Amino acid sequence: MLTRPSPIPAAPGVYGWHFEQSPDPRLPAGRLLYVGIAPRRMATRSSRQNLRTRVRYHFRGNAEGSSHTTQFEAEQAA
């Protein structure tokens, strides 16, 4: 995913993460665990993100600010 040229298109779209083995023992294996978007437009402007930039962001381990990470941590703390 981090190779150049990238197999991921630089276009808007939807992507998902599926793991055969769970990355965390509290999460079920063999399921779709996350769905993300790379929108064409946001509420007030065009998006600078695309599928390639979003997936590369996740692969580099910079997903702390992603909504799925924040929501999972909040659910685990409850």
N, CA, C and O atoms as a Tripos MOL2 file, in Angstrom:
@<TRIPOS>MOLECULE
protein
  312   311    78     0     0
PROTEIN
NO_CHARGES

@<TRIPOS>ATOM
      1 N           0.8020   -1.1960    0.0000 N.3       1 MET1
      2 CA          0.0000    0.0000    0.0000 C.3       1 MET1
      3 C           0.8490    1.2660    0.0000 C.2       1 MET1
      4 O           0.3970    2.3240   -0.4380 O.2       1 MET1
      5 N           2.0620    1.1560    0.4850 N.am      2 LEU2
      6 CA          2.9330    2.3330    0.5320 C.3       2 LEU2
      7 C           3.8900    2.3930   -0.6440 C.2       2 LEU2
      8 O           4.7240    3.2970   -0.7100 O.2       2 LEU2
      9 N           3.7910    1.4510   -1.5740 N.am      3 THR3
     10 CA          4.6880    1.4320   -2.7230 C.3       3 THR3
     11 C           4.3360    2.5340   -3.7120 C.2       3 THR3
     12 O           3.2300    3.0720   -3.7060 O.2       3 THR3
     13 N           5.2960    2.8490   -4.5500 N.am      4 ARG4
     14 CA          5.0680    3.8240   -5.6220 C.3       4 ARG4
     15 C           5.4230    3.1730   -6.9390 C.2       4 ARG4
     16 O           6.5170    2.6150   -7.0290 O.2       4 ARG4
     17 N           4.6170    3.1930   -7.9420 N.am      5 PRO5
     18 CA          3.2940    3.8220   -7.9350 C.3       5 PRO5
     19 C           2.3250    3.0390   -7.0500 C.2       5 PRO5
     20 O           2.4260    1.8200   -6.9140 O.2       5 PRO5
     21 N           1.4100    3.7550   -6.4680 N.am      6 SER6
     22 CA          0.4520    3.1610   -5.5400 C.3       6 SER6
     23 C          -0.6490    2.4210   -6.2980 C.2       6 SER6
     24 O          -1.1130    2.8870   -7.3390 O.2       6 SER6
     25 N          -1.0670    1.2640   -5.7700 N.am      7 PRO7
     26 CA         -2.2040    0.5620   -6.3830 C.3       7 PRO7
     27 C          -3.5480    1.2080   -6.0310 C.2       7 PRO7
     28 O          -4.5840    0.8210   -6.5720 O.2       7 PRO7
     29 N          -3.5310    2.1810   -5.1340 N.am      8 ILE8
     30 CA         -4.7620    2.8390   -4.6780 C.3       8 ILE8
     31 C          -4.9890    4.1020   -5.5030 C.2       8 ILE8
     32 O          -4.0720    4.9100   -5.6450 O.2       8 ILE8
     33 N          -6.1800    4.2890   -6.0440 N.am      9 PRO9
     34 CA         -6.4370    5.4800   -6.8560 C.3       9 PRO9
     35 C          -6.4770    6.7580   -6.0290 C.2       9 PRO9
     36 O          -6.9030    6.7490   -4.8740 O.2       9 PRO9
     37 N          -6.0360    7.8430   -6.6230 N.am     10 ALA10
     38 CA         -6.1180    9.1650   -5.9910 C.3      10 ALA10
     39 C          -7.4700    9.7570   -6.3640 C.2      10 ALA10
     40 O          -7.5570   10.6970   -7.1550 O.2      10 ALA10
     41 N          -8.5250    9.1900   -5.7800 N.am     11 ALA11
     42 CA         -9.8950    9.5680   -6.1150 C.3      11 ALA11
     43 C         -10.7480    9.5100   -4.8560 C.2      11 ALA11
     44 O         -10.3660    8.8570   -3.8850 O.2      11 ALA11
     45 N         -11.9020   10.1850   -4.8540 N.am     12 PRO12
     46 CA        -12.8140   10.0660   -3.7220 C.3      12 PRO12
     47 C         -13.4070    8.6620   -3.6900 C.2      12 PRO12
     48 O         -13.4550    7.9790   -4.7130 O.2      12 PRO12
     49 N         -13.8590    8.2330   -2.5080 N.am     13 GLY13
     50 CA        -14.4860    6.9220   -2.4180 C.3      13 GLY13
     51 C         -14.6200    6.4430   -0.9820 C.2      13 GLY13
     52 O         -14.4610    7.2110   -0.0340 O.2      13 GLY13
     53 N         -14.9160    5.1650   -0.8460 N.am     14 VAL14
     54 CA        -15.1170    4.5060    0.4430 C.3      14 VAL14
     55 C         -14.1210    3.3680    0.5460 C.2      14 VAL14
     56 O         -13.8390    2.6940   -0.4440 O.2      14 VAL14
     57 N         -13.5820    3.1490    1.7470 N.am     15 TYR15
     58 CA        -12.6600    2.0340    1.9640 C.3      15 TYR15
     59 C         -13.0000    1.3600    3.2830 C.2      15 TYR15
     60 O         -13.6400    1.9620    4.1450 O.2      15 TYR15
     61 N         -12.5760    0.1210    3.4400 N.am     16 GLY16
     62 CA        -12.8660   -0.6120    4.6670 C.3      16 GLY16
     63 C         -11.6870   -1.4640    5.0810 C.2      16 GLY16
     64 O         -10.8450   -1.8240    4.2580 O.2      16 GLY16
     65 N         -11.6330   -1.7840    6.3700 N.am     17 TRP17
     66 CA        -10.5990   -2.6460    6.9360 C.3      17 TRP17
     67 C         -11.2440   -3.9280    7.4270 C.2      17 TRP17
     68 O         -12.1810   -3.9050    8.2250 O.2      17 TRP17
     69 N         -10.7300   -5.0390    6.9400 N.am     18 HIS18
     70 CA        -11.2030   -6.3560    7.3270 C.3      18 HIS18
     71 C          -9.9910   -7.1430    7.8060 C.2      18 HIS18
     72 O          -8.9600   -7.1630    7.1330 O.2      18 HIS18
     73 N         -10.1050   -7.7840    8.9540 N.am     19 PHE19
     74 CA         -8.9930   -8.5420    9.5170 C.3      19 PHE19
     75 C          -9.4050   -9.9910    9.7380 C.2      19 PHE19
     76 O         -10.4240  -10.2580   10.3750 O.2      19 PHE19
     77 N          -8.6150  -10.9300    9.2140 N.am     20 GLU20
     78 CA         -8.8620  -12.3420    9.5090 C.3      20 GLU20
     79 C          -8.4650  -12.6390   10.9520 C.2      20 GLU20
     80 O          -9.1210  -13.4240   11.6360 O.2      20 GLU20
     81 N          -7.3810  -12.0030   11.4090 N.am     21 GLN21
     82 CA         -6.9850  -12.0800   12.8050 C.3      21 GLN21
     83 C          -7.1560  -10.6840   13.3900 C.2      21 GLN21
     84 O          -6.6800   -9.7010   12.8220 O.2      21 GLN21
     85 N          -7.8250  -10.6060   14.5060 N.am     22 SER22
     86 CA         -8.1190   -9.3150   15.1030 C.3      22 SER22
     87 C          -6.8430   -8.6140   15.5660 C.2      22 SER22
     88 O          -5.9450   -9.2590   16.1080 O.2      22 SER22
     89 N          -6.7570   -7.3010   15.3580 N.am     23 PRO23
     90 CA         -5.6000   -6.5500   15.8390 C.3      23 PRO23
     91 C          -5.6490   -6.3070   17.3550 C.2      23 PRO23
     92 O          -4.6730   -5.8430   17.9460 O.2      23 PRO23
     93 N          -6.7760   -6.6210   17.9680 N.am     24 ASP24
     94 CA         -6.9570   -6.4320   19.4080 C.3      24 ASP24
     95 C          -7.8470   -7.5540   19.9210 C.2      24 ASP24
     96 O          -8.8620   -7.8560   19.2930 O.2      24 ASP24
     97 N          -7.5010   -8.1820   21.0450 N.am     25 PRO25
     98 CA         -8.3050   -9.3080   21.5320 C.3      25 PRO25
     99 C          -9.7520   -8.9400   21.8830 C.2      25 PRO25
    100 O         -10.6040   -9.8230   21.9790 O.2      25 PRO25
    101 N         -10.0340   -7.6600   22.0710 N.am     26 ARG26
    102 CA        -11.4060   -7.2380   22.3860 C.3      26 ARG26
    103 C         -12.2790   -7.0960   21.1440 C.2      26 ARG26
    104 O         -13.4920   -6.9180   21.2520 O.2      26 ARG26
    105 N         -11.6640   -7.1740   19.9640 N.am     27 LEU27
    106 CA        -12.4040   -7.0230   18.7130 C.3      27 LEU27
    107 C         -12.6080   -8.3790   18.0590 C.2      27 LEU27
    108 O         -11.7130   -9.2230   18.1090 O.2      27 LEU27
    109 N         -13.7670   -8.6110   17.4430 N.am     28 PRO28
    110 CA        -14.0090   -9.8900   16.7820 C.3      28 PRO28
    111 C         -13.1800  -10.0160   15.4980 C.2      28 PRO28
    112 O         -13.0030   -9.0420   14.7660 O.2      28 PRO28
    113 N         -12.6860  -11.2010   15.2400 N.am     29 ALA29
    114 CA        -11.9290  -11.4650   14.0060 C.3      29 ALA29
    115 C         -12.8980  -11.8280   12.8820 C.2      29 ALA29
    116 O         -14.0440  -12.2030   13.1290 O.2      29 ALA29
    117 N         -12.4210  -11.7100   11.6510 N.am     30 GLY30
    118 CA        -13.2140  -12.1240   10.5070 C.3      30 GLY30
    119 C         -14.3700  -11.2170   10.1590 C.2      30 GLY30
    120 O         -15.3110  -11.6500    9.4930 O.2      30 GLY30
    121 N         -14.3270   -9.9810   10.5880 N.am     31 ARG31
    122 CA        -15.4040   -9.0200   10.3060 C.3      31 ARG31
    123 C         -14.8350   -7.7350    9.7340 C.2      31 ARG31
    124 O         -13.6480   -7.4370    9.8600 O.2      31 ARG31
    125 N         -15.7130   -6.9970    9.1100 N.am     32 LEU32
    126 CA        -15.3590   -5.6500    8.6910 C.3      32 LEU32
    127 C         -15.3090   -4.7990    9.9470 C.2      32 LEU32
    128 O         -16.3180   -4.6520   10.6360 O.2      32 LEU32
    129 N         -14.1550   -4.2420   10.2520 N.am     33 LEU33
    130 CA        -13.9950   -3.5140   11.5040 C.3      33 LEU33
    131 C         -14.0350   -2.0010   11.3560 C.2      33 LEU33
    132 O         -14.2040   -1.2800   12.3390 O.2      33 LEU33
    133 N         -13.8800   -1.5260   10.1340 N.am     34 TYR34
    134 CA        -13.8680   -0.0750    9.9570 C.3      34 TYR34
    135 C         -14.2180    0.2730    8.5220 C.2      34 TYR34
    136 O         -13.7860   -0.4010    7.5860 O.2      34 TYR34
    137 N         -14.9870    1.3110    8.3560 N.am     35 VAL35
    138 CA        -15.2900    1.8640    7.0390 C.3      35 VAL35
    139 C         -14.9420    3.3370    7.0890 C.2      35 VAL35
    140 O         -15.3570    4.0500    8.0020 O.2      35 VAL35
    141 N         -14.1850    3.7900    6.1120 N.am     36 GLY36
    142 CA        -13.7970    5.1930    6.0490 C.3      36 GLY36
    143 C         -14.2070    5.8050    4.7280 C.2      36 GLY36
    144 O         -14.5510    5.1020    3.7780 O.2      36 GLY36
    145 N         -14.1670    7.1190    4.6800 N.am     37 ILE37
    146 CA        -14.5210    7.8150    3.4420 C.3      37 ILE37
    147 C         -13.4280    8.8040    3.0710 C.2      37 ILE37
    148 O         -12.7150    9.3280    3.9270 O.2      37 ILE37
    149 N         -13.3220    9.0350    1.8130 N.am     38 ALA38
    150 CA        -12.5030   10.1060    1.2600 C.3      38 ALA38
    151 C         -13.4650   10.8990    0.3760 C.2      38 ALA38
    152 O         -13.5840   10.6190   -0.8170 O.2      38 ALA38
    153 N         -14.1500   11.8850    0.9550 N.am     39 PRO39
    154 CA        -15.2140   12.5800    0.2230 C.3      39 PRO39
    155 C         -14.6910   13.5140   -0.8620 C.2      39 PRO39
    156 O         -13.5620   14.0010   -0.8050 O.2      39 PRO39
    157 N         -15.5260   13.7390   -1.8260 N.am     40 ARG40
    158 CA        -15.2020   14.7040   -2.8810 C.3      40 ARG40
    159 C         -15.3560   16.1200   -2.3450 C.2      40 ARG40
    160 O         -14.5270   16.9960   -2.5930 O.2      40 ARG40
    161 N         -16.4460   16.3200   -1.6000 N.am     41 ARG41
    162 CA        -16.7200   17.6350   -1.0160 C.3      41 ARG41
    163 C         -17.0370   17.4820    0.4570 C.2      41 ARG41
    164 O         -17.6280   16.4920    0.8870 O.2      41 ARG41
    165 N         -16.6320   18.4800    1.2160 N.am     42 MET42
    166 CA        -17.0180   18.5580    2.6200 C.3      42 MET42
    167 C         -18.0890   19.6360    2.7130 C.2      42 MET42
    168 O         -18.4900   20.1920    1.6910 O.2      42 MET42
    169 N         -18.5500   19.9350    3.8930 N.am     43 ALA43
    170 CA        -19.6590   20.8820    4.0570 C.3      43 ALA43
    171 C         -19.3480   22.2570    3.4710 C.2      43 ALA43
    172 O         -20.2210   22.8770    2.8640 O.2      43 ALA43
    173 N         -18.1330   22.7390    3.6420 N.am     44 THR44
    174 CA        -17.8300   24.1060    3.2340 C.3      44 THR44
    175 C         -16.7610   24.2280    2.1480 C.2      44 THR44
    176 O         -16.4930   25.3330    1.6750 O.2      44 THR44
    177 N         -16.1470   23.1110    1.7440 N.am     45 ARG45
    178 CA        -15.0810   23.2010    0.7460 C.3      45 ARG45
    179 C         -14.8510   21.8390    0.0940 C.2      45 ARG45
    180 O         -15.4010   20.8280    0.5320 O.2      45 ARG45
    181 N         -14.0430   21.8280   -0.9460 N.am     46 SER46
    182 CA        -13.6350   20.5660   -1.5480 C.3      46 SER46
    183 C         -12.6210   19.8920   -0.6400 C.2      46 SER46
    184 O         -11.8150   20.5620    0.0040 O.2      46 SER46
    185 N         -12.6600   18.5860   -0.5890 N.am     47 SER47
    186 CA        -11.7280   17.8330    0.2470 C.3      47 SER47
    187 C         -10.3750   17.7190   -0.4430 C.2      47 SER47
    188 O         -10.3090   17.5440   -1.6600 O.2      47 SER47
    189 N          -9.2980   17.8180    0.3260 N.am     48 ARG48
    190 CA         -7.9510   17.6110   -0.2040 C.3      48 ARG48
    191 C          -7.5260   16.1550   -0.0590 C.2      48 ARG48
    192 O          -6.4770   15.7550   -0.5650 O.2      48 ARG48
    193 N          -8.3430   15.3620    0.6340 N.am     49 GLN49
    194 CA         -8.0460   13.9490    0.8500 C.3      49 GLN49
    195 C          -8.6230   13.1040   -0.2830 C.2      49 GLN49
    196 O          -9.6080   13.4820   -0.9160 O.2      49 GLN49
    197 N          -7.9970   11.9580   -0.5280 N.am     50 ASN50
    198 CA         -8.5240   10.9860   -1.4730 C.3      50 ASN50
    199 C          -8.2380    9.5990   -0.9210 C.2      50 ASN50
    200 O          -7.6240    9.4750    0.1380 O.2      50 ASN50
    201 N          -8.6680    8.5600   -1.6130 N.am     51 LEU51
    202 CA         -8.4590    7.2060   -1.1080 C.3      51 LEU51
    203 C          -6.9860    6.9230   -0.8160 C.2      51 LEU51
    204 O          -6.6540    6.3460    0.2190 O.2      51 LEU51
    205 N          -6.1180    7.3260   -1.7200 N.am     52 ARG52
    206 CA         -4.6940    7.0610   -1.5380 C.3      52 ARG52
    207 C          -4.1500    7.7410   -0.2860 C.2      52 ARG52
    208 O          -3.4360    7.1070    0.4910 O.2      52 ARG52
    209 N          -4.4700    9.0110   -0.0730 N.am     53 THR53
    210 CA         -3.9350    9.7090    1.1050 C.3      53 THR53
    211 C          -4.5210    9.1510    2.3960 C.2      53 THR53
    212 O          -3.8100    9.0550    3.3950 O.2      53 THR53
    213 N          -5.8010    8.7820    2.4000 N.am     54 ARG54
    214 CA         -6.4250    8.2310    3.6130 C.3      54 ARG54
    215 C          -5.8400    6.8720    3.9790 C.2      54 ARG54
    216 O          -5.5110    6.6370    5.1420 O.2      54 ARG54
    217 N          -5.7040    5.9750    3.0060 N.am     55 VAL55
    218 CA         -5.1760    4.6370    3.2900 C.3      55 VAL55
    219 C          -3.7110    4.7320    3.7030 C.2      55 VAL55
    220 O          -3.2880    4.0380    4.6270 O.2      55 VAL55
    221 N          -2.9350    5.5740    3.0390 N.am     56 ARG56
    222 CA         -1.5290    5.7490    3.4270 C.3      56 ARG56
    223 C          -1.4280    6.2910    4.8520 C.2      56 ARG56
    224 O          -0.5440    5.8880    5.6070 O.2      56 ARG56
    225 N          -2.3190    7.1900    5.2180 N.am     57 TYR57
    226 CA         -2.3590    7.7470    6.5730 C.3      57 TYR57
    227 C          -2.5420    6.6270    7.5970 C.2      57 TYR57
    228 O          -1.8380    6.5810    8.6060 O.2      57 TYR57
    229 N          -3.4870    5.7270    7.3320 N.am     58 HIS58
    230 CA         -3.7380    4.6110    8.2390 C.3      58 HIS58
    231 C          -2.5590    3.6380    8.2670 C.2      58 HIS58
    232 O          -2.1680    3.1800    9.3410 O.2      58 HIS58
    233 N          -1.9940    3.3190    7.1180 N.am     59 PHE59
    234 CA         -0.8870    2.3680    7.0600 C.3      59 PHE59
    235 C           0.3470    2.8820    7.7870 C.2      59 PHE59
    236 O           1.1490    2.0910    8.2820 O.2      59 PHE59
    237 N           0.5020    4.1650    7.8530 N.am     60 ARG60
    238 CA          1.6580    4.7350    8.5560 C.3      60 ARG60
    239 C           1.4460    4.7830   10.0650 C.2      60 ARG60
    240 O           2.3470    5.1730   10.8070 O.2      60 ARG60
    241 N           0.2620    4.3880   10.5200 N.am     61 GLY61
    242 CA          0.0050    4.3240   11.9540 C.3      61 GLY61
    243 C          -0.4290    5.6330   12.5710 C.2      61 GLY61
    244 O          -0.3010    5.8170   13.7820 O.2      61 GLY61
    245 N          -0.9370    6.5430   11.7690 N.am     62 ASN62
    246 CA         -1.3440    7.8550   12.2590 C.3      62 ASN62
    247 C          -2.8550    7.9580   12.3870 C.2      62 ASN62
    248 O          -3.4430    8.9620   11.9860 O.2      62 ASN62
    249 N          -3.4790    6.9460   12.9340 N.am     63 ALA63
    250 CA         -4.9420    6.9380   12.9810 C.3      63 ALA63
    251 C          -5.5060    7.3590   14.3270 C.2      63 ALA63
    252 O          -6.6910    7.1450   14.5830 O.2      63 ALA63
    253 N          -4.6990    7.9490   15.1910 N.am     64 GLU64
    254 CA         -5.1870    8.3250   16.5140 C.3      64 GLU64
    255 C          -6.3930    9.2370   16.4540 C.2      64 GLU64
    256 O          -7.2730    9.1510   17.3110 O.2      64 GLU64
    257 N          -6.4530   10.0960   15.4730 N.am     65 GLY65
    258 CA         -7.5600   11.0390   15.3810 C.3      65 GLY65
    259 C          -8.7630   10.5170   14.6270 C.2      65 GLY65
    260 O          -9.7660   11.2220   14.5100 O.2      65 GLY65
    261 N          -8.6920    9.3060   14.1140 N.am     66 SER66
    262 CA         -9.8170    8.7680   13.3590 C.3      66 SER66
    263 C         -11.0100    8.5190   14.2660 C.2      66 SER66
    264 O         -10.8510    8.1910   15.4420 O.2      66 SER66
    265 N         -12.1850    8.6760   13.7200 N.am     67 SER67
    266 CA        -13.3980    8.5300   14.5230 C.3      67 SER67
    267 C         -13.5460    7.1290   15.0750 C.2      67 SER67
    268 O         -14.0470    6.9680   16.1870 O.2      67 SER67
    269 N         -13.1260    6.0960   14.3310 N.am     68 HIS68
    270 CA        -13.2950    4.7330   14.8450 C.3      68 HIS68
    271 C         -12.4130    4.4960   16.0570 C.2      68 HIS68
    272 O         -12.8280    3.8060   16.9880 O.2      68 HIS68
    273 N         -11.2110    5.0470   16.0720 N.am     69 THR69
    274 CA        -10.3170    4.8790   17.2140 C.3      69 THR69
    275 C         -10.8830    5.5810   18.4340 C.2      69 THR69
    276 O         -10.9190    5.0110   19.5240 O.2      69 THR69
    277 N         -11.3190    6.7980   18.2570 N.am     70 THR70
    278 CA        -11.8780    7.5860   19.3510 C.3      70 THR70
    279 C         -13.1400    6.9210   19.9030 C.2      70 THR70
    280 O         -13.3080    6.8410   21.1200 O.2      70 THR70
    281 N         -14.0180    6.4500   19.0390 N.am     71 GLN71
    282 CA        -15.2520    5.8100   19.4910 C.3      71 GLN71
    283 C         -14.9480    4.5090   20.2200 C.2      71 GLN71
    284 O         -15.5430    4.2380   21.2630 O.2      71 GLN71
    285 N         -14.0300    3.6940   19.6900 N.am     72 PHE72
    286 CA        -13.6830    2.4340   20.3490 C.3      72 PHE72
    287 C         -13.1150    2.6880   21.7320 C.2      72 PHE72
    288 O         -13.4860    2.0040   22.6860 O.2      72 PHE72
    289 N         -12.2300    3.6500   21.8570 N.am     73 GLU73
    290 CA        -11.6390    3.9610   23.1650 C.3      73 GLU73
    291 C         -12.7070    4.4520   24.1440 C.2      73 GLU73
    292 O         -12.6670    4.1110   25.3260 O.2      73 GLU73
    293 N         -13.6530    5.2420   23.6630 N.am     74 ALA74
    294 CA        -14.7190    5.7350   24.5260 C.3      74 ALA74
    295 C         -15.6150    4.5890   24.9980 C.2      74 ALA74
    296 O         -16.0310    4.5580   26.1560 O.2      74 ALA74
    297 N         -15.9090    3.6480   24.0970 N.am     75 GLU75
    298 CA        -16.7400    2.5180   24.4740 C.3      75 GLU75
    299 C         -16.0280    1.6250   25.4900 C.2      75 GLU75
    300 O         -16.6610    1.0960   26.4030 O.2      75 GLU75
    301 N         -14.7240    1.4590   25.3340 N.am     76 GLN76
    302 CA        -13.9690    0.6110   26.2570 C.3      76 GLN76
    303 C         -13.8540    1.2440   27.6340 C.2      76 GLN76
    304 O         -13.7790    0.5320   28.6350 O.2      76 GLN76
    305 N         -13.8380    2.5740   27.7020 N.am     77 ALA77
    306 CA        -13.7280    3.2760   28.9850 C.3      77 ALA77
    307 C         -15.0470    3.2610   29.7600 C.2      77 ALA77
    308 O         -15.0600    3.4100   30.9820 O.2      77 ALA77
    309 N         -16.1490    3.0810   29.0390 N.am     78 ALA78
    310 CA        -17.4810    3.1220   29.6770 C.3      78 ALA78
    311 C         -17.7680    1.8750   30.4950 C.2      78 ALA78
    312 O         -18.8400    1.7590   31.0890 O.2      78 ALA78
@<TRIPOS>BOND
     1     1     2 1
     2     2     3 1
     3     3     4 2
     4     3     5 am
     5     5     6 1
     6     6     7 1
     7     7     8 2
     8     7     9 am
     9     9    10 1
    10    10    11 1
    11    11    12 2
    12    11    13 am
    13    13    14 1
    14    14    15 1
    15    15    16 2
    16    15    17 am
    17    17    18 1
    18    18    19 1
    19    19    20 2
    20    19    21 am
    21    21    22 1
    22    22    23 1
    23    23    24 2
    24    23    25 am
    25    25    26 1
    26    26    27 1
    27    27    28 2
    28    27    29 am
    29    29    30 1
    30    30    31 1
    31    31    32 2
    32    31    33 am
    33    33    34 1
    34    34    35 1
    35    35    36 2
    36    35    37 am
    37    37    38 1
    38    38    39 1
    39    39    40 2
    40    39    41 am
    41    41    42 1
    42    42    43 1
    43    43    44 2
    44    43    45 am
    45    45    46 1
    46    46    47 1
    47    47    48 2
    48    47    49 am
    49    49    50 1
    50    50    51 1
    51    51    52 2
    52    51    53 am
    53    53    54 1
    54    54    55 1
    55    55    56 2
    56    55    57 am
    57    57    58 1
    58    58    59 1
    59    59    60 2
    60    59    61 am
    61    61    62 1
    62    62    63 1
    63    63    64 2
    64    63    65 am
    65    65    66 1
    66    66    67 1
    67    67    68 2
    68    67    69 am
    69    69    70 1
    70    70    71 1
    71    71    72 2
    72    71    73 am
    73    73    74 1
    74    74    75 1
    75    75    76 2
    76    75    77 am
    77    77    78 1
    78    78    79 1
    79    79    80 2
    80    79    81 am
    81    81    82 1
    82    82    83 1
    83    83    84 2
    84    83    85 am
    85    85    86 1
    86    86    87 1
    87    87    88 2
    88    87    89 am
    89    89    90 1
    90    90    91 1
    91    91    92 2
    92    91    93 am
    93    93    94 1
    94    94    95 1
    95    95    96 2
    96    95    97 am
    97    97    98 1
    98    98    99 1
    99    99   100 2
   100    99   101 am
   101   101   102 1
   102   102   103 1
   103   103   104 2
   104   103   105 am
   105   105   106 1
   106   106   107 1
   107   107   108 2
   108   107   109 am
   109   109   110 1
   110   110   111 1
   111   111   112 2
   112   111   113 am
   113   113   114 1
   114   114   115 1
   115   115   116 2
   116   115   117 am
   117   117   118 1
   118   118   119 1
   119   119   120 2
   120   119   121 am
   121   121   122 1
   122   122   123 1
   123   123   124 2
   124   123   125 am
   125   125   126 1
   126   126   127 1
   127   127   128 2
   128   127   129 am
   129   129   130 1
   130   130   131 1
   131   131   132 2
   132   131   133 am
   133   133   134 1
   134   134   135 1
   135   135   136 2
   136   135   137 am
   137   137   138 1
   138   138   139 1
   139   139   140 2
   140   139   141 am
   141   141   142 1
   142   142   143 1
   143   143   144 2
   144   143   145 am
   145   145   146 1
   146   146   147 1
   147   147   148 2
   148   147   149 am
   149   149   150 1
   150   150   151 1
   151   151   152 2
   152   151   153 am
   153   153   154 1
   154   154   155 1
   155   155   156 2
   156   155   157 am
   157   157   158 1
   158   158   159 1
   159   159   160 2
   160   159   161 am
   161   161   162 1
   162   162   163 1
   163   163   164 2
   164   163   165 am
   165   165   166 1
   166   166   167 1
   167   167   168 2
   168   167   169 am
   169   169   170 1
   170   170   171 1
   171   171   172 2
   172   171   173 am
   173   173   174 1
   174   174   175 1
   175   175   176 2
   176   175   177 am
   177   177   178 1
   178   178   179 1
   179   179   180 2
   180   179   181 am
   181   181   182 1
   182   182   183 1
   183   183   184 2
   184   183   185 am
   185   185   186 1
   186   186   187 1
   187   187   188 2
   188   187   189 am
   189   189   190 1
   190   190   191 1
   191   191   192 2
   192   191   193 am
   193   193   194 1
   194   194   195 1
   195   195   196 2
   196   195   197 am
   197   197   198 1
   198   198   199 1
   199   199   200 2
   200   199   201 am
   201   201   202 1
   202   202   203 1
   203   203   204 2
   204   203   205 am
   205   205   206 1
   206   206   207 1
   207   207   208 2
   208   207   209 am
   209   209   210 1
   210   210   211 1
   211   211   212 2
   212   211   213 am
   213   213   214 1
   214   214   215 1
   215   215   216 2
   216   215   217 am
   217   217   218 1
   218   218   219 1
   219   219   220 2
   220   219   221 am
   221   221   222 1
   222   222   223 1
   223   223   224 2
   224   223   225 am
   225   225   226 1
   226   226   227 1
   227   227   228 2
   228   227   229 am
   229   229   230 1
   230   230   231 1
   231   231   232 2
   232   231   233 am
   233   233   234 1
   234   234   235 1
   235   235   236 2
   236   235   237 am
   237   237   238 1
   238   238   239 1
   239   239   240 2
   240   239   241 am
   241   241   242 1
   242   242   243 1
   243   243   244 2
   244   243   245 am
   245   245   246 1
   246   246   247 1
   247   247   248 2
   248   247   249 am
   249   249   250 1
   250   250   251 1
   251   251   252 2
   252   251   253 am
   253   253   254 1
   254   254   255 1
   255   255   256 2
   256   255   257 am
   257   257   258 1
   258   258   259 1
   259   259   260 2
   260   259   261 am
   261   261   262 1
   262   262   263 1
   263   263   264 2
   264   263   265 am
   265   265   266 1
   266   266   267 1
   267   267   268 2
   268   267   269 am
   269   269   270 1
   270   270   271 1
   271   271   272 2
   272   271   273 am
   273   273   274 1
   274   274   275 1
   275   275   276 2
   276   275   277 am
   277   277   278 1
   278   278   279 1
   279   279   280 2
   280   279   281 am
   281   281   282 1
   282   282   283 1
   283   283   284 2
   284   283   285 am
   285   285   286 1
   286   286   287 1
   287   287   288 2
   288   287   289 am
   289   289   290 1
   290   290   291 1
   291   291   292 2
   292   291   293 am
   293   293   294 1
   294   294   295 1
   295   295   296 2
   296   295   297 am
   297   297   298 1
   298   298   299 1
   299   299   300 2
   300   299   301 am
   301   301   302 1
   302   302   303 1
   303   303   304 2
   304   303   305 am
   305   305   306 1
   306   306   307 1
   307   307   308 2
   308   307   309 am
   309   309   310 1
   310   310   311 1
   311   311   312 2
@<TRIPOS>SUBSTRUCTURE
     1 MET1         2 RESIDUE 1 A MET
     2 LEU2         6 RESIDUE 1 A LEU
     3 THR3        10 RESIDUE 1 A THR
     4 ARG4        14 RESIDUE 1 A ARG
     5 PRO5        18 RESIDUE 1 A PRO
     6 SER6        22 RESIDUE 1 A SER
     7 PRO7        26 RESIDUE 1 A PRO
     8 ILE8        30 RESIDUE 1 A ILE
     9 PRO9        34 RESIDUE 1 A PRO
    10 ALA10       38 RESIDUE 1 A ALA
    11 ALA11       42 RESIDUE 1 A ALA
    12 PRO12       46 RESIDUE 1 A PRO
    13 GLY13       50 RESIDUE 1 A GLY
    14 VAL14       54 RESIDUE 1 A VAL
    15 TYR15       58 RESIDUE 1 A TYR
    16 GLY16       62 RESIDUE 1 A GLY
    17 TRP17       66 RESIDUE 1 A TRP
    18 HIS18       70 RESIDUE 1 A HIS
    19 PHE19       74 RESIDUE 1 A PHE
    20 GLU20       78 RESIDUE 1 A GLU
    21 GLN21       82 RESIDUE 1 A GLN
    22 SER22       86 RESIDUE 1 A SER
    23 PRO23       90 RESIDUE 1 A PRO
    24 ASP24       94 RESIDUE 1 A ASP
    25 PRO25       98 RESIDUE 1 A PRO
    26 ARG26      102 RESIDUE 1 A ARG
    27 LEU27      106 RESIDUE 1 A LEU
    28 PRO28      110 RESIDUE 1 A PRO
    29 ALA29      114 RESIDUE 1 A ALA
    30 GLY30      118 RESIDUE 1 A GLY
    31 ARG31      122 RESIDUE 1 A ARG
    32 LEU32      126 RESIDUE 1 A LEU
    33 LEU33      130 RESIDUE 1 A LEU
    34 TYR34      134 RESIDUE 1 A TYR
    35 VAL35      138 RESIDUE 1 A VAL
    36 GLY36      142 RESIDUE 1 A GLY
    37 ILE37      146 RESIDUE 1 A ILE
    38 ALA38      150 RESIDUE 1 A ALA
    39 PRO39      154 RESIDUE 1 A PRO
    40 ARG40      158 RESIDUE 1 A ARG
    41 ARG41      162 RESIDUE 1 A ARG
    42 MET42      166 RESIDUE 1 A MET
    43 ALA43      170 RESIDUE 1 A ALA
    44 THR44      174 RESIDUE 1 A THR
    45 ARG45      178 RESIDUE 1 A ARG
    46 SER46      182 RESIDUE 1 A SER
    47 SER47      186 RESIDUE 1 A SER
    48 ARG48      190 RESIDUE 1 A ARG
    49 GLN49      194 RESIDUE 1 A GLN
    50 ASN50      198 RESIDUE 1 A ASN
    51 LEU51      202 RESIDUE 1 A LEU
    52 ARG52      206 RESIDUE 1 A ARG
    53 THR53      210 RESIDUE 1 A THR
    54 ARG54      214 RESIDUE 1 A ARG
    55 VAL55      218 RESIDUE 1 A VAL
    56 ARG56      222 RESIDUE 1 A ARG
    57 TYR57      226 RESIDUE 1 A TYR
    58 HIS58      230 RESIDUE 1 A HIS
    59 PHE59      234 RESIDUE 1 A PHE
    60 ARG60      238 RESIDUE 1 A ARG
    61 GLY61      242 RESIDUE 1 A GLY
    62 ASN62      246 RESIDUE 1 A ASN
    63 ALA63      250 RESIDUE 1 A ALA
    64 GLU64      254 RESIDUE 1 A GLU
    65 GLY65      258 RESIDUE 1 A GLY
    66 SER66      262 RESIDUE 1 A SER
    67 SER67      266 RESIDUE 1 A SER
    68 HIS68      270 RESIDUE 1 A HIS
    69 THR69      274 RESIDUE 1 A THR
    70 THR70      278 RESIDUE 1 A THR
    71 GLN71      282 RESIDUE 1 A GLN
    72 PHE72      286 RESIDUE 1 A PHE
    73 GLU73      290 RESIDUE 1 A GLU
    74 ALA74      294 RESIDUE 1 A ALA
    75 GLU75      298 RESIDUE 1 A GLU
    76 GLN76      302 RESIDUE 1 A GLN
    77 ALA77      306 RESIDUE 1 A ALA
    78 ALA78      310 RESIDUE 1 A ALA
